[in-house]
Amino acid sequence: MIDLEEKMSGDNDEMVLALMTPSHEYDAYVLHEAVEGLGASEATLIGILCTRSPKVPHFGLVLMIFKEGANLT
């Protein structure tokens, strides 16, 4: 994801990242960005955590990637 991010510029870079990144990796990336720095983006946290079912394997992958912090920055 970092290589793709470095090669892009403009207003559409976030959309392209979202489309080109596996959904579980992108969700982990967005969660990381939402809690990084001063204050958390509550709308982002709620949007991801409340719309993903913990019974779906995708949610487990998101949490695993988020906890490991792999390729998020």
Secondary structure, DSSP 8 states (H G I E B T S, - for coil): -HHHHHH--STTHHHHHHHHS-HHHHHHHHHHHHHSSSS--HHHHHHHHTTS-TTSHHHHHHHHHHHHTTT--
